[in-house]
Amino acid sequence: MSKRTVIIGAGHAAGQLVTSLRQKGYDGSIVLLGDEQYLPYQRPPLSKKFLAGELPAERLLVKPPGFYDDQDIDVRLGTRVTAIDRFAKTVETDTGETVEYTTLVFATGAKVNRLSCPGSALPGIHYLRNIEDVDRIRADSQGGARVIIIGAGYIGLEVAAILREAGSDVVVLETADRVMSRVVSPPVSAFFERIHREHGVDLRLSTGLQSFEGEQRFEAALTTSGDRVEGDIAIVGIGISPNTELAEAAGIDVDDGIVVDSHCRTSDPDVFAIGDCTRHPNAIYQRSLRLESVQNALEQAKTAAANITGVDDEYNEVPWFWSDQYSLKLQIAGLSEGFDDYVLRGNPDDNSFSCAYLRDGKLIAIDSINAPKDFMLSKPLIKDACQIDPAVLADTSLTMRDMRQD
Ligand SMILES: Cc1cc2nc3c(=O)[nH]c(=O)nc-3n(C[C@H](O)[C@H](O)[C@H](O)COP(=O)(O)OP(=O)(O)OC[C@H]3O[C@@H](n4cnc5c(N)ncnc54)[C@H](O)[C@@H]3O)c2cc1C
C-alpha cells in the first residue's frame, strides 16, 4: 500500500505531529483516530483560565478546524482504537473499522489515577483531565460551593487558586508534609503554602483521605486525622498513569510508559510513540524519563515527524514546565530529582525569586517564581551541566548568563 501514517489519540502531541508532518513535506495519507469528541486541544488551561470561564473552548484548539481539511488529514473523532495487528499492519476501532498503516504512532496520553476508598463512586466527586470534566466541575461548583481538593500537586493547587478566586471555600488535603513535594524543594513548597493560606485556602498537610461520605451524593471527606470535612464537591488530583495497555497487548515494550528511543521509535521500527504515554532516554540526565508536559509532547512530536519523513533527528531537550497560581507563574527548567544542594536567588517574601538545584556542583534544574529571566537563561546552563559556585548563583546582581565559568 502507499504511505499512510495512522495516529492513535488526538491530543496535544498528535496536533503537533500532523502539523510537523505536513510542514516537513510528508506526502502520505494521515489518519487521526481520537476517542474524544474534540479536535486536538491544549489541556493546561483546563485547570487555569478555562476553569475560570475566561477562555472559550474554541481557544483551546491546537489548530483551527479548517486546518485538517486544508492539510488533507483524515480526522475520525469519537473513535477508539481497540486492537492492533502488527503483522497485518492494521488497527481496529470501536466503530468497526479496520485501518491499514505503514507507520503507526501512539499519542494516547495518560489517564487520571482514581481513588477506590469507600464512597469514591458518589456523584459530586470529580477528576480533571478533559473538557467534559471541567464542564461538570463548573456546573457543580456554581455559587461559591464548598470544595474539598484531594492532592496538593500542580492540578490541585491550580484548581484551588481558581475556585478560591471565584468565591468558593476551599480545603486541600495532602498526605505529604508539604505541597508539590515530588517536584520542588522545601523553600518553594513553603512559599506556595504561605500564598495559598494568605488567599484563605484551608491547607491540611500530612493529612490523608480515609473515605468519602454522603447519602445520595458527596457530602464530606473523612481524613486520616479523624476529621470530617464537609463540602459540596470534591476534586481529586493524585497523578496520572500513561495509556499503555494497547501497546502492551500488541507486544510493544512498555515500562511505565511506552518505551521509545531518542528517535521516538518503539521496539517495533514502524511504530512510534510521543507525549505523556512514553518513556524515553535523556542524555542530559543519563536516564530514562516519563514526562507529563506540553514541552515534551510538542518536541517528541517534532522529532517523530522528522524521522517518519526520513530525516534523522534525536530528541534531547531540557524538560520544562509551568504552573499558574493566582498572579504567580512558576516556571521549572530541568529536573531537580537527585539534587544535593540548592540555592535561593532573591527573597521569597518579594514574591519573585528562584531556587536553583545543584548536583556535584553542576546546575541540574531551576524553579523560578515570577522570575522568567532566570528560567530562560538557565536552560543552556542546565543542558551543558555547568559547574557554578553557589555563592555566585545566589548573587542577584549577576544574571544567569554571567554564571558560565568555562
Ligand atoms: C488540567 C491539566 C493541566 C495541565 N497543565 C499543564 C501545564 O501547566 N504545563 C504543562 O506543560 N503541562 C500541563 N499539563 C499536561 C499536558 O496537558 C500534557 O502533558 C499533554 O496534554 C500531553 O499531550 P498528549 O498528546 O501526550 O496527551 P493528551 O493530550 O492526553 O492526548 C491523548 C489523547 O489520546 C486519546 N486516546 C487514548 N487512548 C486512545 C485510543 N485507544 N483510541 C483513541 N484515542 C485514544 C485520549 O483520550 C486523548 O484525547 C496539564 C494537563 C492537565 C490535564
The ligand as a Gaussian input file, in Angstrom:
#p B3LYP/6-31G(d) Opt

LIG

0 1
 C       -5.664000      20.059000      33.863000
 C       -4.304000      19.933000      33.246000
 C       -3.402000      20.982000      33.367000
 C       -2.134000      20.878000      32.812000
 N       -1.261000      21.919000      32.931000
 C       -0.040000      21.853000      32.342000
 C        0.863000      22.959000      32.403000
 O        0.582000      23.989000      33.014000
 N        2.057000      22.832000      31.750000
 C        2.408000      21.706000      31.071000
 O        3.494000      21.641000      30.488000
 N        1.567000      20.641000      31.000000
 C        0.362000      20.687000      31.623000
 N       -0.496000      19.621000      31.540000
 C       -0.043000      18.379000      30.879000
 C       -0.227000      18.447000      29.368000
 O       -1.517000      18.887000      29.054000
 C        0.039000      17.069000      28.801000
 O        1.397000      16.777000      29.044000
 C       -0.272000      16.987000      27.304000
 O       -1.636000      17.135000      27.079000
 C        0.202000      15.650000      26.749000
 O       -0.236000      15.528000      25.426000
 P       -0.506000      14.087000      24.783000
 O       -0.947000      14.334000      23.394000
 O        0.626000      13.202000      25.068000
 O       -1.730000      13.515000      25.619000
 P       -3.242000      14.006000      25.660000
 O       -3.324000      15.475000      25.421000
 O       -3.797000      13.448000      26.912000
 O       -3.928000      13.281000      24.410000
 C       -4.102000      11.891000      24.330000
 C       -5.406000      11.601000      23.615000
 O       -5.453000      10.243000      23.219000
 C       -6.765000       9.745000      23.443000
 N       -6.721000       8.278000      23.465000
 C       -6.175000       7.471000      24.407000
 N       -6.320000       6.171000      24.060000
 C       -6.948000       6.149000      22.863000
 C       -7.398000       5.113000      21.993000
 N       -7.198000       3.816000      22.283000
 N       -8.019000       5.451000      20.841000
 C       -8.229000       6.751000      20.517000
 N       -7.853000       7.784000      21.320000
 C       -7.201000       7.485000      22.473000
 C       -7.109000      10.412000      24.777000
 O       -8.485000      10.369000      25.063000
 C       -6.626000      11.825000      24.498000
 O       -7.583000      12.571000      23.805000
 C       -1.777000      19.692000      32.104000
 C       -2.684000      18.640000      31.989000
 C       -3.942000      18.749000      32.563000
 C       -4.907000      17.602000      32.437000

